[in-house]
């Protein structure tokens, strides 16, 4: 029996892990029970999720499916090297503030006193001049799903800032006061594990590692995402992609997204089967590094033969 906290939750109508699994499946996202359980507990416990895995395993798609399945907006913060708190939280619209100040100056009496000046200064930091960035938007507009994508690209200082925000789901703006997410947004942090995240952030989150799916699950996903592709062609593509991941020691093995792209590319060329010529011609849909491409091309006939 899972204990449910009395704190406000984003969507109390999600009755169970199975209910969340069904909602995700209705969007076309098929997940295993463990991933669905993490999502359900994150909803009930108002905890962020840290989803790690190789590129192309469906981490970002999971957040998108959660937002669609729960019927709430998806607010995305794409991390990158050098991102800072102002780009995640808020900024002031300086050009509009200057225009406002000029307009006030043109109508202000010449004998205006200090109280009038203080009022003008206060009006410059009105909510209408506030530019809400993704984290602040998520707190103000919750219920929402906040996707913090590729947190491993950001630096230690930004990670510490996020830890503080995710611990309280509050942001203090000196000119306006404290803004609290109530209920807190559902937060999904994704990482490709290009660097290790700090233990403090990991402890705050519910963790899940997404592996590449097995053959049957990947076929099912491809059938949902690219139903126009024939069953025989889909099975050939997925079987070959599984071999590439397992046996070829590639720099970047193709993910599920690449499987779908490759199958769609072949379908658009009118291919009913995956033969050597069409596989070589469309390999760029699945393999993204020159070294990987050379390796796969050299052994393509062997790979297709199984």
N, C-alpha and C positions, 0 to 999 in steps of 0.2 A: 504494500500500500504506500503510495507516494504522499508525503505530507505536503499540504498546500498552505503557503503563508497567507496571512491576513492583509499583507500590503496590497495596494491597488495593482492589478495586473493589466497588461495591455489589451488582452482579449480573453475575458473569462468564459466566452462561449466555446472555446476549444476544450472539448470534454476529455480527451485522452490522446495518447500517442497515436493510436489508430486513426482518430479523427484528423489529426494533423497530417498523417501520412496520406490520407484520402484527399485532403485539400491540396497538398503538394502534387499528388498524382493528377488531379484535375487540371493543373496548370501545365502538365507535361513533364514535371520533374519527378523522377523515380528515385527514391532514396532507401537505404537499408534501415532496419529498425533502430540501430544504434544512433544514426544521425537524426532520425525523427525524434528519438528520446531526448537528445541534447536540445533540440529545438523546443520541445514541449516543456522541459525543465527550465529553460531560459525564460520562457513566457511566464511560468508559474512562480519562479523565484526572482524575477526581475534581474537576471544576471546576463552580462555580455557573453557571447560565444566567440571563441577563437578557433577558426577552421583553417587547418593547414593541409597541404598536399601539393603534389606536383602540378605544374601549370596544365590546364585543360581537364582537370578532374571535376569541375563543376562547382567550385567554391562560390564564385560570384553569382552563378545561376541559382544557387541555393538561396541566397539572400533575395534575389529577384522573385523567386517562386514563393518565398515566405510572404513577401509584401502582397503579391497577387492573391495567394491563397487566403490571407487574412483580410484582404480588402482594404489595405492601408497604403499610403504613399511610400515609395522607396526614395530615401535621401542618401546620396552617395558622396563620400569623400574619398577621392583618389589620392593616395599618398605618393610622395616622391622625395628625392633627396633635397633637403633644404626647406621643406614645408615647416611653417611655424604656426603658433597658436592663433594669430590674427587671421590666417587663411582658413582655419578650421572653425573659428568662433564668430567673430564679427569685425566690421570695420566701419568707419564713418565716411559718409559720402561728402568728401571735402568740396568738390565743385558746387554741389547744391547748397552746402552750408555757406560758401562764399557768396553765391547769388542771393541767398536769404539775407545775409548780412548787408549786402549792398542795398537790397530793397528796404530793409529796416532803416539804414542810414539815410536814405533819400526821403523818408517820411518822418524821421525822428525830430522833435523840436530842438532848437539850438540850445535851449536852457535845460535839457534833460539832466537829471541828477544821477548819483551813484546807483540808486535803486533801479532806475530805468536801464542803466548799463548792465546791472546784474541780471535783470530780466531778459535782456537781449542775449547775454552770454548763455543763460539757461536754455533759451529757446533753440540755440544752435545744436544742443544735444537732445533734441526731441526724438521720439521713436521713428518719426517719418524720415529722418536722416540716417537711420541705422541700416547697414547692409548686413543681413544675417547670413553667415556662412553655414555649411552643412550641420555642424554639431549644434549650434544655437537653433537653427531651424528645426532640427529633430526634437529638441527639448520643448520648443514653443508649439510645434504642430502635432506632438504626440497625441494619439497613437500613430506611430510610424515605424518603419524599419530603417535603421541607420546602418548603412554599409560603409565600413572603414576598410577600403580595399588596399591590399598589399602594404600592410603596416610595417613589414620588414624593410621597406625602402626608406622609411623615415629614420631620423636619428634618435639618440637617447633622450635628448631634451623633449622632443615631441612626444615620445613614448611616456615620459614622466607626466607631462601635461595631460595626456589622455587618461592615465591612471587616476589622476585627481578628479577629473570630470566623471569618469565611470564609477568612482567610489560613492559619489553623492548624487549624481545626475542633477547637479546645480552649476550655474554659471553666474558670477557676480560681475555686473557692469557698473562701474563707479557712478556714472551719470544717471543710471536708471534703476539700479537695485539688483536683487537676486532673482534669477529666473530658474524655476524648477520644473523638471519634466514629471508631470503627474497625470496619468501613470508614466513611468519611464518608457522611452522608446525601446524596441527590441534591437539590440546592437549586435552586428555580425562583423567581427574583425577577420580578415583573411590574410594568409601569409604563404608565400612560396618557399619560405625557409632559406632565403639567401643569407640571412644572419639569424643568430639566436636572439629571441626576445628575452627581456628581463623576467626573472621569476616573479617579481611583484605584480606585473601585468598578467602573467599566466595564472597566478593564484586568484586573481579577481574574476577570471573567466571560466566558463565551462568549455572543455577542450574536446576537439575531435579531429582525427586525421582521416582525410578522404583518400582512399586508394583508387587506382584505376579499376573499373568494374570488370567482373568476369565476362566470359563470352555471352552467356545467356542474357545477363542484365544489359550489356551493351547493345545487343541486338534489340532488346525491348525498348531501350532508349532511342535507338536509331529509328525504330518503327514509329515511335511517338513524334519525334522531331522531323523526320523526313518520310512521311507515309507514302509519298509518290515513288520512292525507290522500291524496285521489285525485291521480293523476299530472297531470291537466289543471289542477286547482286549484293544485297545488304549482308548476307552471311559471308560471302567471299571477302568483302571489304573488312568486316570486323575480324574475321579469322586471320587475315593478313596483318592487320594492325596489332592484334594480340601477339603474333609472332615477332613483329618488329620490337615491341616492348620487352618481350621475354628473352629473345635470343640475340639481338643485334647490337646491344651495348651502345645505343645512340647517345649523342650529346643531349638531345631533347626528343624523347620518345613522343609520338603523337598522342594527344589526348582525345577525349570523347568528341570535343568540338571538331577536331581534325577528321575523325572518322565520319562525322556527319557531312562535313564539307567535301570530303573525297567522294562519298557516295552520291551526293548531289551533283558534283562535277561530272561524274561518270553518267549519271542519269541524263544530264543536259546534253551530253554527247551522244545520247541514244544507245548507250552500251547496255546490253542485257546480261553480259558476263564480264568478269575481270580477266582480260588476257594480257599478255606481255606488252603489247604495243600501247594499249590504252592506259595500262598501269604506269608505264614509263612516262607517257605524255602528261599525265595528271598528277604525278608524284608530288609536285609543289603544293598541292592542297593538303598534304599530310606531313611532309618533311620540310623543315624550315632552315636547316643548316647545310652548307655546301658539303661538308665532310660527311654528314649523314646521308645526303642525297647520293654522293658517289658510292658510299658503302652499300646502300640499298640497291642502286642500279646494277652494281657489279654482281649481286646475288639474287636479283629479282626472279629469274627463271627458277632458281632453287626454291625461293620462298613461295612462289605460286604453285610449285609442284607439291609443296607440303613436306 
